[in-house]
Amino acid sequence: MLIQLLLMFAVFCVLLYALNKAMPDFHIEVGAIPVAALILVGVNVVVGFLLGGTASVMNLLTLGILKKVLNFISLGLFSLLVGFIFNVIIFWVADKLTDRLTIKSARTLMVSAAALQFTNFILRKFI
């Protein structure tokens, strides 16, 4: 578990650095990248516990039926949309928790959330 968190932390540091270089409205001080990555990992783990995995709070409350039914009806888009919304919230919270991370536009927030969603997808496939 600790190795997974350290790997997630390292990948999120690289993601934040790449977003800082690629997006003009995304600004983070180089020294703040580890702090912001730590915030992203922490919020990601909490949200993952509340809404993700098989032992999550949502699955325990609804016995996993609600999530499965909505995924079946939407052909899997429900999980994709919920994940994207929570990634937007994660970046928004990280932006508010530290003054050294600035996301200036909604478009940049959406692209950053999509990049985080893709990164989480890749991490889940390899971890």
BADREN-130305 format. One record per atom (N, C-alpha, C): residue number from 1; residue in three letters; atom name; x, y, z. Coordinates in pm, whole numbers, always signed. Last residue first. Layout:
! residues N
@num: NUM; residu: ala; atome: CA; X: X; Y: Y; Z: Z;
...
! end
This chain:
! residues 127
@num: 127; residu: ile; atome: N; X: -103; Y: -80; Z: -1125;
@num: 127; residu: ile; atome: CA; X: -79; Y: -105; Z: -980;
@num: 127; residu: ile; atome: C; X: -157; Y: -226; Z: -937;
@num: 126; residu: phe; atome: N; X: -181; Y: -51; Z: -1387;
@num: 126; residu: phe; atome: CA; X: -48; Y: -103; Z: -1361;
@num: 126; residu: phe; atome: C; X: -19; Y: -130; Z: -1213;
@num: 125; residu: lys; atome: N; X: -442; Y: +46; Z: -1385;
@num: 125; residu: lys; atome: CA; X: -411; Y: -68; Z: -1472;
@num: 125; residu: lys; atome: C; X: -277; Y: -132; Z: -1436;
@num: 124; residu: arg; atome: N; X: -428; Y: +265; Z: -1219;
@num: 124; residu: arg; atome: CA; X: -508; Y: +150; Z: -1177;
@num: 124; residu: arg; atome: C; X: -479; Y: +25; Z: -1261;
@num: 123; residu: leu; atome: N; X: -271; Y: +439; Z: -1376;
@num: 123; residu: leu; atome: CA; X: -220; Y: +387; Z: -1249;
@num: 123; residu: leu; atome: C; X: -297; Y: +264; Z: -1203;
@num: 122; residu: ile; atome: N; X: -450; Y: +493; Z: -1587;
@num: 122; residu: ile; atome: CA; X: -324; Y: +424; Z: -1614;
@num: 122; residu: ile; atome: C; X: -267; Y: +364; Z: -1486;
@num: 121; residu: phe; atome: N; X: -649; Y: +629; Z: -1439;
@num: 121; residu: phe; atome: CA; X: -682; Y: +510; Z: -1518;
@num: 121; residu: phe; atome: C; X: -557; Y: +427; Z: -1544;
@num: 120; residu: asn; atome: N; X: -506; Y: +848; Z: -1341;
@num: 120; residu: asn; atome: CA; X: -562; Y: +750; Z: -1248;
@num: 120; residu: asn; atome: C; X: -596; Y: +620; Z: -1318;
@num: 119; residu: thr; atome: N; X: -453; Y: +974; Z: -1589;
@num: 119; residu: thr; atome: CA; X: -343; Y: +926; Z: -1506;
@num: 119; residu: thr; atome: C; X: -392; Y: +823; Z: -1405;
@num: 118; residu: phe; atome: N; X: -713; Y: +1041; Z: -1668;
@num: 118; residu: phe; atome: CA; X: -634; Y: +950; Z: -1751;
@num: 118; residu: phe; atome: C; X: -518; Y: +891; Z: -1670;
@num: 117; residu: gln; atome: N; X: -774; Y: +1219; Z: -1459;
@num: 117; residu: gln; atome: CA; X: -857; Y: +1100; Z: -1482;
@num: 117; residu: gln; atome: C; X: -779; Y: +996; Z: -1563;
@num: 116; residu: leu; atome: N; X: -583; Y: +1417; Z: -1499;
@num: 116; residu: leu; atome: CA; X: -580; Y: +1340; Z: -1375;
@num: 116; residu: leu; atome: C; X: -662; Y: +1212; Z: -1389;
@num: 115; residu: ala; atome: N; X: -674; Y: +1512; Z: -1746;
@num: 115; residu: ala; atome: CA; X: -539; Y: +1455; Z: -1736;
@num: 115; residu: ala; atome: C; X: -525; Y: +1371; Z: -1610;
@num: 114; residu: ala; atome: N; X: -923; Y: +1608; Z: -1666;
@num: 114; residu: ala; atome: CA; X: -916; Y: +1500; Z: -1764;
@num: 114; residu: ala; atome: C; X: -779; Y: +1433; Z: -1761;
@num: 113; residu: ala; atome: N; X: -838; Y: +1812; Z: -1495;
@num: 113; residu: ala; atome: CA; X: -916; Y: +1701; Z: -1441;
@num: 113; residu: ala; atome: C; X: -914; Y: +1582; Z: -1536;
@num: 112; residu: ser; atome: N; X: -716; Y: +1980; Z: -1683;
@num: 112; residu: ser; atome: CA; X: -637; Y: +1923; Z: -1574;
@num: 112; residu: ser; atome: C; X: -707; Y: +1803; Z: -1512;
@num: 111; residu: val; atome: N; X: -940; Y: +2049; Z: -1833;
@num: 111; residu: val; atome: CA; X: -831; Y: +1975; Z: -1897;
@num: 111; residu: val; atome: C; X: -742; Y: +1909; Z: -1792;
@num: 110; residu: met; atome: N; X: -1087; Y: +2189; Z: -1634;
@num: 110; residu: met; atome: CA; X: -1143; Y: +2069; Z: -1699;
@num: 110; residu: met; atome: C; X: -1033; Y: +1985; Z: -1765;
@num: 109; residu: leu; atome: N; X: -914; Y: +2399; Z: -1572;
@num: 109; residu: leu; atome: CA; X: -956; Y: +2308; Z: -1467;
@num: 109; residu: leu; atome: C; X: -1009; Y: +2178; Z: -1527;
@num: 108; residu: thr; atome: N; X: -905; Y: +2526; Z: -1818;
@num: 108; residu: thr; atome: CA; X: -782; Y: +2467; Z: -1765;
@num: 108; residu: thr; atome: C; X: -814; Y: +2368; Z: -1655;
@num: 107; residu: arg; atome: N; X: -1170; Y: +2614; Z: -1827;
@num: 107; residu: arg; atome: CA; X: -1119; Y: +2524; Z: -1930;
@num: 107; residu: arg; atome: C; X: -994; Y: +2452; Z: -1882;
@num: 106; residu: ala; atome: N; X: -1182; Y: +2793; Z: -1617;
@num: 106; residu: ala; atome: CA; X: -1259; Y: +2669; Z: -1607;
@num: 106; residu: ala; atome: C; X: -1210; Y: +2566; Z: -1709;
@num: 105; residu: ser; atome: N; X: -864; Y: +2939; Z: -1525;
@num: 105; residu: ser; atome: CA; X: -986; Y: +2931; Z: -1606;
@num: 105; residu: ser; atome: C; X: -1054; Y: +2795; Z: -1587;
@num: 104; residu: lys; atome: N; X: -642; Y: +2935; Z: -1351;
@num: 104; residu: lys; atome: CA; X: -706; Y: +3062; Z: -1383;
@num: 104; residu: lys; atome: C; X: -838; Y: +3051; Z: -1459;
@num: 103; residu: ile; atome: N; X: -511; Y: +2795; Z: -1081;
@num: 103; residu: ile; atome: CA; X: -581; Y: +2754; Z: -1202;
@num: 103; residu: ile; atome: C; X: -672; Y: +2870; Z: -1238;
@num: 102; residu: thr; atome: N; X: -224; Y: +2784; Z: -896;
@num: 102; residu: thr; atome: CA; X: -326; Y: +2873; Z: -949;
@num: 102; residu: thr; atome: C; X: -381; Y: +2816; Z: -1078;
@num: 101; residu: leu; atome: N; X: -52; Y: +2714; Z: -607;
@num: 101; residu: leu; atome: CA; X: -114; Y: +2653; Z: -725;
@num: 101; residu: leu; atome: C; X: -227; Y: +2744; Z: -769;
@num: 100; residu: arg; atome: N; X: +13; Y: +2846; Z: -382;
@num: 100; residu: arg; atome: CA; X: +118; Y: +2832; Z: -482;
@num: 100; residu: arg; atome: C; X: +72; Y: +2758; Z: -607;
@num: 99; residu: asp; atome: N; X: -175; Y: +2839; Z: -192;
@num: 99; residu: asp; atome: CA; X: -167; Y: +2963; Z: -271;
@num: 99; residu: asp; atome: C; X: -66; Y: +2950; Z: -384;
@num: 98; residu: thr; atome: N; X: -380; Y: +2557; Z: -135;
@num: 98; residu: thr; atome: CA; X: -247; Y: +2615; Z: -144;
@num: 98; residu: thr; atome: C; X: -248; Y: +2737; Z: -234;
@num: 97; residu: leu; atome: N; X: -650; Y: +2499; Z: -131;
@num: 97; residu: leu; atome: CA; X: -571; Y: +2468; Z: -13;
@num: 97; residu: leu; atome: C; X: -430; Y: +2527; Z: -17;
@num: 96; residu: lys; atome: N; X: -754; Y: +2562; Z: -383;
@num: 96; residu: lys; atome: CA; X: -796; Y: +2643; Z: -268;
@num: 96; residu: lys; atome: C; X: -708; Y: +2619; Z: -145;
@num: 95; residu: asp; atome: N; X: -636; Y: +2367; Z: -543;
@num: 95; residu: asp; atome: CA; X: -615; Y: +2509; Z: -575;
@num: 95; residu: asp; atome: C; X: -649; Y: +2596; Z: -455;
@num: 94; residu: ala; atome: N; X: -742; Y: +2138; Z: -427;
@num: 94; residu: ala; atome: CA; X: -597; Y: +2160; Z: -422;
@num: 94; residu: ala; atome: C; X: -563; Y: +2305; Z: -451;
@num: 93; residu: val; atome: N; X: -1012; Y: +2178; Z: -495;
@num: 93; residu: val; atome: CA; X: -971; Y: +2176; Z: -354;
@num: 93; residu: val; atome: C; X: -821; Y: +2201; Z: -341;
@num: 92; residu: trp; atome: N; X: -989; Y: +2158; Z: -775;
@num: 92; residu: trp; atome: CA; X: -1041; Y: +2280; Z: -716;
@num: 92; residu: trp; atome: C; X: -1000; Y: +2290; Z: -568;
@num: 91; residu: phe; atome: N; X: -898; Y: +1895; Z: -803;
@num: 91; residu: phe; atome: CA; X: -811; Y: +2006; Z: -844;
@num: 91; residu: phe; atome: C; X: -859; Y: +2139; Z: -784;
@num: 90; residu: ile; atome: N; X: -1126; Y: +1763; Z: -696;
@num: 90; residu: ile; atome: CA; X: -994; Y: +1743; Z: -637;
@num: 90; residu: ile; atome: C; X: -900; Y: +1857; Z: -675;
@num: 89; residu: ile; atome: N; X: -1328; Y: +1841; Z: -873;
@num: 89; residu: ile; atome: CA; X: -1336; Y: +1883; Z: -732;
@num: 89; residu: ile; atome: C; X: -1199; Y: +1870; Z: -665;
@num: 88; residu: val; atome: N; X: -1237; Y: +1710; Z: -1100;
@num: 88; residu: val; atome: CA; X: -1252; Y: +1855; Z: -1102;
@num: 88; residu: val; atome: C; X: -1254; Y: +1907; Z: -959;
@num: 87; residu: asn; atome: N; X: -1257; Y: +1449; Z: -1003;
@num: 87; residu: asn; atome: CA; X: -1125; Y: +1503; Z: -1036;
@num: 87; residu: asn; atome: C; X: -1128; Y: +1654; Z: -1047;
@num: 86; residu: phe; atome: N; X: -1534; Y: +1428; Z: -981;
@num: 86; residu: phe; atome: CA; X: -1454; Y: +1428; Z: -859;
@num: 86; residu: phe; atome: C; X: -1310; Y: +1473; Z: -885;
@num: 85; residu: ile; atome: N; X: -1600; Y: +1435; Z: -1253;
@num: 85; residu: ile; atome: CA; X: -1652; Y: +1537; Z: -1162;
@num: 85; residu: ile; atome: C; X: -1569; Y: +1543; Z: -1034;
@num: 84; residu: phe; atome: N; X: -1473; Y: +1199; Z: -1341;
@num: 84; residu: phe; atome: CA; X: -1432; Y: +1329; Z: -1393;
@num: 84; residu: phe; atome: C; X: -1478; Y: +1442; Z: -1301;
@num: 83; residu: gly; atome: N; X: -1615; Y: +1002; Z: -1199;
@num: 83; residu: gly; atome: CA; X: -1472; Y: +1018; Z: -1179;
@num: 83; residu: gly; atome: C; X: -1423; Y: +1154; Z: -1226;
@num: 82; residu: val; atome: N; X: -1869; Y: +1040; Z: -1312;
@num: 82; residu: val; atome: CA; X: -1850; Y: +1061; Z: -1168;
@num: 82; residu: val; atome: C; X: -1702; Y: +1081; Z: -1138;
@num: 81; residu: leu; atome: N; X: -1810; Y: +970; Z: -1580;
@num: 81; residu: leu; atome: CA; X: -1858; Y: +1104; Z: -1546;
@num: 81; residu: leu; atome: C; X: -1838; Y: +1135; Z: -1398;
@num: 80; residu: leu; atome: N; X: -1734; Y: +700; Z: -1553;
@num: 80; residu: leu; atome: CA; X: -1644; Y: +797; Z: -1615;
@num: 80; residu: leu; atome: C; X: -1682; Y: +939; Z: -1577;
@num: 79; residu: ser; atome: N; X: -1962; Y: +587; Z: -1443;
@num: 79; residu: ser; atome: CA; X: -1837; Y: +587; Z: -1366;
@num: 79; residu: ser; atome: C; X: -1738; Y: +688; Z: -1422;
@num: 78; residu: phe; atome: N; X: -2141; Y: +636; Z: -1660;
@num: 78; residu: phe; atome: CA; X: -2168; Y: +687; Z: -1526;
@num: 78; residu: phe; atome: C; X: -2040; Y: +694; Z: -1444;
@num: 77; residu: leu; atome: N; X: -2061; Y: +497; Z: -1884;
@num: 77; residu: leu; atome: CA; X: -2033; Y: +640; Z: -1879;
@num: 77; residu: leu; atome: C; X: -2058; Y: +701; Z: -1741;
@num: 76; residu: gly; atome: N; X: -2136; Y: +233; Z: -1901;
@num: 76; residu: gly; atome: CA; X: -2012; Y: +265; Z: -1833;
@num: 76; residu: gly; atome: C; X: -1980; Y: +413; Z: -1822;
@num: 75; residu: leu; atome: N; X: -2390; Y: +242; Z: -2020;
@num: 75; residu: leu; atome: CA; X: -2280; Y: +173; Z: -2088;
@num: 75; residu: leu; atome: C; X: -2144; Y: +214; Z: -2032;
@num: 74; residu: ser; atome: N; X: -2596; Y: +330; Z: -1865;
@num: 74; residu: ser; atome: CA; X: -2519; Y: +432; Z: -1938;
@num: 74; residu: ser; atome: C; X: -2400; Y: +374; Z: -2014;
@num: 73; residu: ile; atome: N; X: -2693; Y: +91; Z: -1756;
@num: 73; residu: ile; atome: CA; X: -2783; Y: +177; Z: -1835;
@num: 73; residu: ile; atome: C; X: -2703; Y: +275; Z: -1921;
@num: 72; residu: phe; atome: N; X: -2465; Y: +2; Z: -1618;
@num: 72; residu: phe; atome: CA; X: -2526; Y: -80; Z: -1723;
@num: 72; residu: phe; atome: C; X: -2612; Y: +6; Z: -1815;
@num: 71; residu: asn; atome: N; X: -2423; Y: +205; Z: -1431;
@num: 71; residu: asn; atome: CA; X: -2320; Y: +175; Z: -1531;
@num: 71; residu: asn; atome: C; X: -2376; Y: +94; Z: -1647;
@num: 70; residu: leu; atome: N; X: -2660; Y: +182; Z: -1284;
@num: 70; residu: leu; atome: CA; X: -2634; Y: +305; Z: -1358;
@num: 70; residu: leu; atome: C; X: -2524; Y: +286; Z: -1462;
@num: 69; residu: val; atome: N; X: -2622; Y: -80; Z: -1179;
@num: 69; residu: val; atome: CA; X: -2738; Y: -50; Z: -1264;
@num: 69; residu: val; atome: C; X: -2712; Y: +75; Z: -1348;
@num: 68; residu: lys; atome: N; X: -2388; Y: -46; Z: -1026;
@num: 68; residu: lys; atome: CA; X: -2391; Y: -141; Z: -1137;
@num: 68; residu: lys; atome: C; X: -2506; Y: -113; Z: -1233;
@num: 67; residu: lys; atome: N; X: -2472; Y: +144; Z: -837;
@num: 67; residu: lys; atome: CA; X: -2359; Y: +173; Z: -926;
@num: 67; residu: lys; atome: C; X: -2361; Y: +81; Z: -1048;
@num: 66; residu: leu; atome: N; X: -2680; Y: +3; Z: -709;
@num: 66; residu: leu; atome: CA; X: -2704; Y: +131; Z: -776;
@num: 66; residu: leu; atome: C; X: -2595; Y: +162; Z: -878;
@num: 65; residu: ile; atome: N; X: -2550; Y: -221; Z: -596;
@num: 65; residu: ile; atome: CA; X: -2653; Y: -238; Z: -700;
@num: 65; residu: ile; atome: C; X: -2672; Y: -109; Z: -779;
@num: 64; residu: gly; atome: N; X: -2385; Y: -202; Z: -382;
@num: 64; residu: gly; atome: CA; X: -2324; Y: -205; Z: -515;
@num: 64; residu: gly; atome: C; X: -2423; Y: -211; Z: -629;
@num: 63; residu: leu; atome: N; X: -2527; Y: -157; Z: -155;
@num: 63; residu: leu; atome: CA; X: -2493; Y: -295; Z: -186;
@num: 63; residu: leu; atome: C; X: -2438; Y: -310; Z: -328;
@num: 62; residu: thr; atome: N; X: -2537; Y: +100; Z: -80;
@num: 62; residu: thr; atome: CA; X: -2633; Y: +58; Z: -183;
@num: 62; residu: thr; atome: C; X: -2615; Y: -87; Z: -225;
@num: 61; residu: leu; atome: N; X: -2341; Y: +108; Z: +121;
@num: 61; residu: leu; atome: CA; X: -2473; Y: +164; Z: +145;
@num: 61; residu: leu; atome: C; X: -2577; Y: +113; Z: +46;
@num: 60; residu: leu; atome: N; X: -2118; Y: -12; Z: +0;
@num: 60; residu: leu; atome: CA; X: -2174; Y: -70; Z: +121;
@num: 60; residu: leu; atome: C; X: -2316; Y: -21; Z: +147;
@num: 59; residu: asn; atome: N; X: -2070; Y: +158; Z: -215;
@num: 59; residu: asn; atome: CA; X: -2106; Y: +19; Z: -241;
@num: 59; residu: asn; atome: C; X: -2166; Y: -48; Z: -118;
@num: 58; residu: met; atome: N; X: -2006; Y: +393; Z: -74;
@num: 58; residu: met; atome: CA; X: -2120; Y: +391; Z: -165;
@num: 58; residu: met; atome: C; X: -2165; Y: +248; Z: -193;
@num: 57; residu: val; atome: N; X: -1773; Y: +315; Z: +67;
@num: 57; residu: val; atome: CA; X: -1893; Y: +352; Z: +142;
@num: 57; residu: val; atome: C; X: -2016; Y: +344; Z: +52;
@num: 56; residu: ser; atome: N; X: -1603; Y: +29; Z: -77;
@num: 56; residu: ser; atome: CA; X: -1629; Y: +171; Z: -57;
@num: 56; residu: ser; atome: C; X: -1759; Y: +194; Z: +18;
@num: 55; residu: ala; atome: N; X: -1496; Y: -210; Z: -150;
@num: 55; residu: ala; atome: CA; X: -1525; Y: -190; Z: -8;
@num: 55; residu: ala; atome: C; X: -1557; Y: -43; Z: +22;
@num: 54; residu: thr; atome: N; X: -1444; Y: -190; Z: -420;
@num: 54; residu: thr; atome: CA; X: -1549; Y: -281; Z: -378;
@num: 54; residu: thr; atome: C; X: -1586; Y: -262; Z: -232;
@num: 53; residu: gly; atome: N; X: -1371; Y: +152; Z: -541;
@num: 53; residu: gly; atome: CA; X: -1352; Y: +14; Z: -499;
@num: 53; residu: gly; atome: C; X: -1470; Y: -66; Z: -447;
@num: 52; residu: gly; atome: N; X: -1514; Y: +472; Z: -469;
@num: 52; residu: gly; atome: CA; X: -1451; Y: +375; Z: -560;
@num: 52; residu: gly; atome: C; X: -1466; Y: +234; Z: -512;
@num: 51; residu: leu; atome: N; X: -1615; Y: +652; Z: -281;
@num: 51; residu: leu; atome: CA; X: -1693; Y: +620; Z: -401;
@num: 51; residu: leu; atome: C; X: -1636; Y: +510; Z: -489;
@num: 50; residu: leu; atome: N; X: -1449; Y: +664; Z: -52;
@num: 50; residu: leu; atome: CA; X: -1591; Y: +695; Z: -41;
@num: 50; residu: leu; atome: C; X: -1670; Y: +644; Z: -161;
@num: 49; residu: phe; atome: N; X: -1195; Y: +596; Z: -145;
@num: 49; residu: phe; atome: CA; X: -1256; Y: +516; Z: -41;
@num: 49; residu: phe; atome: C; X: -1407; Y: +539; Z: -35;
@num: 48; residu: gly; atome: N; X: -1157; Y: +800; Z: -334;
@num: 48; residu: gly; atome: CA; X: -1156; Y: +660; Z: -377;
@num: 48; residu: gly; atome: C; X: -1219; Y: +569; Z: -274;
@num: 47; residu: val; atome: N; X: -1153; Y: +1018; Z: -163;
@num: 47; residu: val; atome: CA; X: -1264; Y: +1005; Z: -259;
@num: 47; residu: val; atome: C; X: -1272; Y: +861; Z: -311;
@num: 46; residu: val; atome: N; X: -911; Y: +955; Z: -28;
@num: 46; residu: val; atome: CA; X: -1037; Y: +971; Z: +46;
@num: 46; residu: val; atome: C; X: -1157; Y: +952; Z: -47;
@num: 45; residu: val; atome: N; X: -727; Y: +949; Z: -241;
@num: 45; residu: val; atome: CA; X: -746; Y: +830; Z: -157;
@num: 45; residu: val; atome: C; X: -879; Y: +838; Z: -82;
@num: 44; residu: asn; atome: N; X: -750; Y: +1212; Z: -337;
@num: 44; residu: asn; atome: CA; X: -780; Y: +1100; Z: -424;
@num: 44; residu: asn; atome: C; X: -806; Y: +972; Z: -345;
@num: 43; residu: val; atome: N; X: -657; Y: +1361; Z: -122;
@num: 43; residu: val; atome: CA; X: -798; Y: +1375; Z: -161;
@num: 43; residu: val; atome: C; X: -839; Y: +1257; Z: -250;
@num: 42; residu: gly; atome: N; X: -386; Y: +1265; Z: -125;
@num: 42; residu: gly; atome: CA; X: -473; Y: +1254; Z: -8;
@num: 42; residu: gly; atome: C; X: -620; Y: +1261; Z: -43;
@num: 41; residu: val; atome: N; X: -296; Y: +1333; Z: -383;
@num: 41; residu: val; atome: CA; X: -297; Y: +1193; Z: -339;
@num: 41; residu: val; atome: C; X: -392; Y: +1175; Z: -222;
@num: 40; residu: leu; atome: N; X: -324; Y: +1613; Z: -376;
@num: 40; residu: leu; atome: CA; X: -397; Y: +1533; Z: -475;
@num: 40; residu: leu; atome: C; X: -406; Y: +1387; Z: -434;
@num: 39; residu: ile; atome: N; X: -145; Y: +1675; Z: -167;
@num: 39; residu: ile; atome: CA; X: -288; Y: +1708; Z: -152;
@num: 39; residu: ile; atome: C; X: -371; Y: +1625; Z: -250;
@num: 38; residu: leu; atome: N; X: +90; Y: +1589; Z: -290;
@num: 38; residu: leu; atome: CA; X: +47; Y: +1526; Z: -165;
@num: 38; residu: leu; atome: C; X: -101; Y: +1553; Z: -139;
@num: 37; residu: ala; atome: N; X: +100; Y: +1769; Z: -500;
@num: 37; residu: ala; atome: CA; X: +86; Y: +1626; Z: -530;
@num: 37; residu: ala; atome: C; X: +40; Y: +1550; Z: -405;
@num: 36; residu: ala; atome: N; X: +139; Y: +2006; Z: -358;
@num: 36; residu: ala; atome: CA; X: +16; Y: +1988; Z: -435;
@num: 36; residu: ala; atome: C; X: -6; Y: +1841; Z: -469;
@num: 35; residu: val; atome: N; X: +396; Y: +1946; Z: -255;
@num: 35; residu: val; atome: CA; X: +284; Y: +1976; Z: -165;
@num: 35; residu: val; atome: C; X: +151; Y: +1954; Z: -236;
@num: 34; residu: pro; atome: N; X: +554; Y: +1909; Z: -488;
@num: 34; residu: pro; atome: CA; X: +533; Y: +1798; Z: -393;
@num: 34; residu: pro; atome: C; X: +415; Y: +1821; Z: -298;
@num: 33; residu: ile; atome: N; X: +522; Y: +2175; Z: -606;
@num: 33; residu: ile; atome: CA; X: +473; Y: +2054; Z: -674;
@num: 33; residu: ile; atome: C; X: +457; Y: +1937; Z: -576;
@num: 32; residu: ala; atome: N; X: +637; Y: +2392; Z: -495;
@num: 32; residu: ala; atome: CA; X: +506; Y: +2354; Z: -443;
@num: 32; residu: ala; atome: C; X: +452; Y: +2227; Z: -507;
@num: 31; residu: gly; atome: N; X: +867; Y: +2451; Z: -632;
@num: 31; residu: gly; atome: CA; X: +879; Y: +2401; Z: -496;
@num: 31; residu: gly; atome: C; X: +748; Y: +2353; Z: -436;
@num: 30; residu: val; atome: N; X: +757; Y: +2557; Z: -866;
@num: 30; residu: val; atome: CA; X: +826; Y: +2428; Z: -872;
@num: 30; residu: val; atome: C; X: +842; Y: +2368; Z: -732;
@num: 29; residu: glu; atome: N; X: +426; Y: +2681; Z: -853;
@num: 29; residu: glu; atome: CA; X: +567; Y: +2702; Z: -825;
@num: 29; residu: glu; atome: C; X: +635; Y: +2565; Z: -816;
@num: 28; residu: ile; atome: N; X: +200; Y: +2661; Z: -1117;
@num: 28; residu: ile; atome: CA; X: +240; Y: +2609; Z: -987;
@num: 28; residu: ile; atome: C; X: +389; Y: +2635; Z: -970;
@num: 27; residu: his; atome: N; X: -65; Y: +2742; Z: -1323;
@num: 27; residu: his; atome: CA; X: +64; Y: +2785; Z: -1270;
@num: 27; residu: his; atome: C; X: +85; Y: +2724; Z: -1132;
@num: 26; residu: phe; atome: N; X: -238; Y: +2736; Z: -1607;
@num: 26; residu: phe; atome: CA; X: -208; Y: +2649; Z: -1493;
@num: 26; residu: phe; atome: C; X: -70; Y: +2688; Z: -1444;
@num: 25; residu: asp; atome: N; X: -265; Y: +2871; Z: -1840;
@num: 25; residu: asp; atome: CA; X: -347; Y: +2917; Z: -1727;
@num: 25; residu: asp; atome: C; X: -327; Y: +2832; Z: -1602;
@num: 24; residu: pro; atome: N; X: -99; Y: +2736; Z: -2026;
@num: 24; residu: pro; atome: CA; X: -64; Y: +2873; Z: -1984;
@num: 24; residu: pro; atome: C; X: -144; Y: +2922; Z: -1863;
@num: 23; residu: met; atome: N; X: +23; Y: +2410; Z: -2005;
@num: 23; residu: met; atome: CA; X: -98; Y: +2493; Z: -2000;
@num: 23; residu: met; atome: C; X: -64; Y: +2633; Z: -1950;
@num: 22; residu: ala; atome: N; X: +275; Y: +2282; Z: -1999;
@num: 22; residu: ala; atome: CA; X: +191; Y: +2274; Z: -2119;
@num: 22; residu: ala; atome: C; X: +75; Y: +2373; Z: -2121;
@num: 21; residu: lys; atome: N; X: +400; Y: +2318; Z: -1750;
@num: 21; residu: lys; atome: CA; X: +472; Y: +2353; Z: -1872;
@num: 21; residu: lys; atome: C; X: +380; Y: +2364; Z: -1993;
@num: 20; residu: asn; atome: N; X: +202; Y: +2228; Z: -1574;
@num: 20; residu: asn; atome: CA; X: +259; Y: +2362; Z: -1556;
@num: 20; residu: asn; atome: C; X: +331; Y: +2408; Z: -1683;
@num: 19; residu: leu; atome: N; X: +167; Y: +1967; Z: -1661;
@num: 19; residu: leu; atome: CA; X: +57; Y: +2064; Z: -1676;
@num: 19; residu: leu; atome: C; X: +108; Y: +2207; Z: -1663;
@num: 18; residu: ala; atome: N; X: +417; Y: +1861; Z: -1582;
@num: 18; residu: ala; atome: CA; X: +379; Y: +1864; Z: -1724;
@num: 18; residu: ala; atome: C; X: +265; Y: +1963; Z: -1749;
@num: 17; residu: tyr; atome: N; X: +399; Y: +1889; Z: -1303;
@num: 17; residu: tyr; atome: CA; X: +506; Y: +1957; Z: -1376;
@num: 17; residu: tyr; atome: C; X: +471; Y: +1970; Z: -1525;
@num: 16; residu: leu; atome: N; X: +179; Y: +1722; Z: -1254;
@num: 16; residu: leu; atome: CA; X: +171; Y: +1865; Z: -1222;
@num: 16; residu: leu; atome: C; X: +279; Y: +1944; Z: -1295;
@num: 15; residu: leu; atome: N; X: +288; Y: +1475; Z: -1339;
@num: 15; residu: leu; atome: CA; X: +169; Y: +1530; Z: -1403;
@num: 15; residu: leu; atome: C; X: +159; Y: +1681; Z: -1378;
@num: 14; residu: val; atome: N; X: +497; Y: +1439; Z: -1156;
@num: 14; residu: val; atome: CA; X: +528; Y: +1452; Z: -1299;
@num: 14; residu: val; atome: C; X: +410; Y: +1515; Z: -1373;
@num: 13; residu: cys; atome: N; X: +341; Y: +1417; Z: -923;
@num: 13; residu: cys; atome: CA; X: +443; Y: +1523; Z: -935;
@num: 13; residu: cys; atome: C; X: +478; Y: +1547; Z: -1081;
@num: 12; residu: phe; atome: N; X: +195; Y: +1187; Z: -984;
@num: 12; residu: phe; atome: CA; X: +124; Y: +1314; Z: -975;
@num: 12; residu: phe; atome: C; X: +220; Y: +1433; Z: -978;
@num: 11; residu: val; atome: N; X: +402; Y: +999; Z: -971;
@num: 11; residu: val; atome: CA; X: +334; Y: +1021; Z: -1099;
@num: 11; residu: val; atome: C; X: +257; Y: +1153; Z: -1097;
@num: 10; residu: ala; atome: N; X: +467; Y: +1016; Z: -697;
@num: 10; residu: ala; atome: CA; X: +568; Y: +1047; Z: -800;
@num: 10; residu: ala; atome: C; X: +502; Y: +1077; Z: -934;
@num: 9; residu: phe; atome: N; X: +222; Y: +936; Z: -579;
@num: 9; residu: phe; atome: CA; X: +280; Y: +1066; Z: -549;
@num: 9; residu: phe; atome: C; X: +379; Y: +1107; Z: -657;
@num: 8; residu: met; atome: N; X: +203; Y: +675; Z: -675;
@num: 8; residu: met; atome: CA; X: +100; Y: +772; Z: -712;
@num: 8; residu: met; atome: C; X: +152; Y: +914; Z: -689;
@num: 7; residu: leu; atome: N; X: +425; Y: +567; Z: -543;
@num: 7; residu: leu; atome: CA; X: +422; Y: +569; Z: -689;
@num: 7; residu: leu; atome: C; X: +319; Y: +671; Z: -739;
@num: 6; residu: leu; atome: N; X: +339; Y: +596; Z: -279;
@num: 6; residu: leu; atome: CA; X: +461; Y: +665; Z: -324;
@num: 6; residu: leu; atome: C; X: +468; Y: +674; Z: -476;
@num: 5; residu: leu; atome: N; X: +115; Y: +429; Z: -284;
@num: 5; residu: leu; atome: CA; X: +98; Y: +572; Z: -255;
@num: 5; residu: leu; atome: C; X: +221; Y: +652; Z: -299;
@num: 4; residu: gln; atome: N; X: +240; Y: +183; Z: -337;
@num: 4; residu: gln; atome: CA; X: +140; Y: +236; Z: -430;
@num: 4; residu: gln; atome: C; X: +120; Y: +386; Z: -409;
@num: 3; residu: ile; atome: N; X: +395; Y: +155; Z: -109;
@num: 3; residu: ile; atome: CA; X: +462; Y: +168; Z: -238;
@num: 3; residu: ile; atome: C; X: +365; Y: +223; Z: -342;
@num: 2; residu: leu; atome: N; X: +194; Y: +125; Z: +81;
@num: 2; residu: leu; atome: CA; X: +281; Y: +240; Z: +88;
@num: 2; residu: leu; atome: C; X: +353; Y: +263; Z: -45;
@num: 1; residu: met; atome: N; X: +83; Y: -120; Z: +0;
@num: 1; residu: met; atome: CA; X: +0; Y: +0; Z: +0;
@num: 1; residu: met; atome: C; X: +87; Y: +126; Z: +0;
! end
